[in-house]
Amino acid sequence: MGTAFLVALTYAFVNSMLTLSAIVFLISPGREPAASVIFTFARMGELGLASALSLLVITVVLVALGLLWALARRSTLVGVRL
């Protein structure tokens, strides 16, 4: 049961990152979502910039997932079952 909850939490987190990104950029005038910038760079032939920005987004998501995993593991160790 705990594993299923963690998988569901991971799925919800990844999907919410996309939504949160869009919301943050909608609130901030003059900004574009990272996905839009990545595609623009790729269309312009700036594959190095597109790759670097993609790697940055992936790194941020992986760090956040790592923190969630650590939090879930810590809560399991102190007796709170997920």
Buried (B, 14 or more C-beta within 10 A) or exposed (E): EEEEEBEEBBEEBEEEBEEEBBEEBEEEEEEEBBBEBBEBBBEEEBEEBBEEBBEEBEEEBEEEBEEBEEEBEEEEEEEEEB
